[in-house]
Amino acid sequence: MNILIAFYSRTGNTKKISKLISNSLNCEYEEIIDLKKRTGFIIGFLKSGYDATRNKSTSINEIKKDPMIFDLIILGTPIWNKSMTPAMRTYIANNKSKFKKIAFFCTEGGKGGIKTFESMANLCDIEPISTLEITKKEIQKGYHLEKINTFIQELKSK
C-alpha cells in the first residue's frame, strides 16, 4: 500500500509523531507549512486558536506530493481549541477529491480529538479507517509509542 502522511505542526509534537509513524510504515510524508506567522503567545497561541475555532482557512506552502497517487492519506494536526488547524483545513479543502482512503491523528493538550475528527471527516466527505489521539502528557511520559503501534496495526489490517 502506498501511504502519505500529510501533517501540520506548529510546536513540533505533531511532526515528531508523523516521523515515528512514517518510519514504522516506511512511507512518505509531507509537512504542511502555514504561511501565516503563528509564533509567540498573542499571535501564535491566541490568534491561532481563534482562527481554528472560526473554521478559517489560511495560505499554505505549495504541496510537493500529489495525494492522488497514494492509496492512503494519513492526516495529522494539532488540536487548537477543540478544532483542526487552519493549515489542515486548507490542505483538506484543496485535496479532498484526491483522497481514496484516509486516517487521522492528532496531538492535543487534553481533549478535542473526537470533535476534530468528526469535522475532518465531514470536510473530507470520507470516514477515516482509523484515528489516533495523543496528548502532550502521553508524549512527555513516553506512552505514545504503544498507541502509535496500535494505530499502525489497525491501518495494516484494513
C-alpha positions as CSV (number, residue, x, y, z in Angstrom):
1,M,0.0,0.0,0.0
2,N,1.3,3.4,-1.0
3,I,0.9,5.8,2.0
4,L,1.4,9.5,2.5
5,I,1.3,11.3,5.9
6,A,0.3,15.0,5.4
7,F,0.7,17.0,8.6
8,Y,0.9,20.4,10.1
9,S,2.9,21.1,13.3
10,R,3.5,24.4,15.0
11,T,5.5,23.3,18.0
12,G,7.0,20.1,16.7
13,N,4.8,17.5,18.6
14,T,2.8,16.5,15.5
15,K,5.9,16.4,13.4
16,K,7.6,14.1,15.9
17,I,4.6,11.7,15.7
18,S,4.5,11.9,11.9
19,K,8.1,10.8,11.7
20,L,7.5,7.9,14.1
21,I,4.5,6.7,12.0
22,S,6.4,7.3,8.7
23,N,9.4,5.2,9.9
24,S,7.1,2.4,11.2
25,L,5.1,2.3,7.9
26,N,8.1,3.1,5.7
27,C,6.1,5.7,4.0
28,E,6.5,9.3,2.7
29,Y,5.4,12.4,4.5
30,E,4.6,16.0,3.6
31,E,4.8,18.8,6.1
32,I,2.2,21.5,5.5
33,I,3.6,24.9,6.2
34,D,1.2,27.7,7.2
35,L,2.4,30.9,5.5
36,K,0.8,33.0,8.2
37,K,3.1,33.8,11.1
38,R,1.9,31.8,14.2
39,T,4.8,32.2,16.6
40,G,4.6,33.8,20.1
41,F,1.8,33.9,22.6
42,I,-0.5,36.5,21.2
43,I,-0.3,35.6,17.5
44,G,0.9,32.0,17.9
45,F,-1.4,30.8,20.6
46,L,-4.4,33.1,21.0
47,K,-4.9,34.2,17.4
48,S,-4.3,30.7,16.0
49,G,-6.9,29.2,18.4
50,Y,-9.4,31.9,17.4
51,D,-8.8,31.2,13.7
52,A,-9.3,27.4,14.3
53,T,-12.5,28.0,16.3
54,R,-13.9,30.1,13.5
55,N,-13.1,27.4,10.9
56,K,-10.8,29.7,9.0
57,S,-8.5,28.6,6.2
58,T,-5.0,30.0,5.5
59,S,-2.4,30.2,2.8
60,I,-0.1,27.1,2.8
61,N,3.1,26.1,1.0
62,E,2.9,24.5,-2.4
63,I,2.3,20.8,-2.0
64,K,5.0,18.6,-3.5
65,K,3.4,15.2,-3.2
66,D,0.2,14.6,-5.1
67,P,-2.3,12.8,-2.8
68,M,-3.9,11.2,-5.9
69,I,-1.0,8.8,-6.3
70,F,-1.4,7.4,-2.8
71,D,-3.8,4.6,-1.6
72,L,-4.0,6.1,1.9
73,I,-3.5,9.6,3.2
74,I,-2.9,9.9,7.0
75,L,-3.7,13.5,8.1
76,G,-2.1,14.8,11.3
77,T,-2.9,18.0,13.1
78,P,-2.6,19.6,16.5
79,I,-5.8,20.5,18.2
80,W,-6.4,24.2,18.7
81,N,-9.4,25.0,20.9
82,K,-11.1,21.6,20.0
83,S,-10.6,22.3,16.3
84,M,-8.3,21.4,13.4
85,T,-5.7,23.9,12.4
86,P,-6.4,26.4,9.5
87,A,-3.5,24.8,7.6
88,M,-5.1,21.3,7.8
89,R,-8.5,22.8,6.8
90,T,-6.9,24.4,3.7
91,Y,-5.0,21.2,2.8
92,I,-8.2,19.1,3.0
93,A,-10.3,21.6,1.1
94,N,-7.7,21.8,-1.7
95,N,-7.1,18.0,-2.0
96,K,-10.1,16.0,-0.7
97,S,-11.2,15.0,-4.2
98,K,-7.8,13.1,-4.5
99,F,-8.3,11.0,-1.3
100,K,-9.0,7.3,-1.7
101,K,-8.7,6.3,2.0
102,I,-7.9,8.4,5.0
103,A,-6.8,8.1,8.6
104,F,-6.4,10.8,11.2
105,F,-4.2,11.5,14.1
106,C,-3.9,14.5,16.4
107,T,-1.8,15.8,19.2
108,E,-3.5,17.8,21.9
109,G,-3.2,19.4,25.3
110,G,-6.1,17.4,26.7
111,K,-9.2,16.9,24.6
112,G,-10.9,17.8,21.4
113,G,-9.8,15.0,19.2
114,I,-13.2,13.3,18.6
115,K,-14.9,16.6,17.7
116,T,-12.0,17.5,15.4
117,F,-12.0,14.0,13.7
118,E,-15.8,14.5,13.0
119,S,-15.1,17.9,11.4
120,M,-12.2,16.5,9.4
121,A,-14.4,13.6,8.1
122,N,-17.2,15.9,7.2
123,L,-14.8,18.2,5.3
124,C,-13.2,15.2,3.5
125,D,-16.6,13.5,2.7
126,I,-15.0,10.2,3.7
127,E,-14.9,8.3,7.0
128,P,-11.4,7.5,8.3
129,I,-10.3,3.9,8.5
130,S,-8.6,4.7,11.9
131,T,-7.9,7.5,14.2
132,L,-5.3,8.3,16.9
133,E,-5.3,10.9,19.7
134,I,-2.1,11.6,21.5
135,T,-1.8,14.1,24.4
136,K,1.2,16.2,25.2
137,K,1.4,14.4,28.6
138,E,1.5,11.0,26.8
139,I,4.4,12.2,24.6
140,Q,6.3,13.5,27.7
141,K,5.8,10.2,29.6
142,G,6.6,8.0,26.5
143,Y,3.1,6.4,26.4
144,H,2.6,7.5,22.8
145,L,4.6,4.6,21.4
146,E,2.1,1.9,22.3
147,K,-0.7,4.0,20.9
148,I,1.2,4.5,17.7
149,N,1.8,0.8,17.4
150,T,-1.9,0.0,17.8
151,F,-2.8,2.7,15.2
152,I,-0.3,1.1,12.7
153,Q,-1.7,-2.3,13.3
154,E,-5.2,-1.1,12.6
155,L,-4.0,0.6,9.4
156,K,-2.3,-2.6,8.2
157,S,-5.4,-4.7,9.0
158,K,-7.7,-2.5,6.8
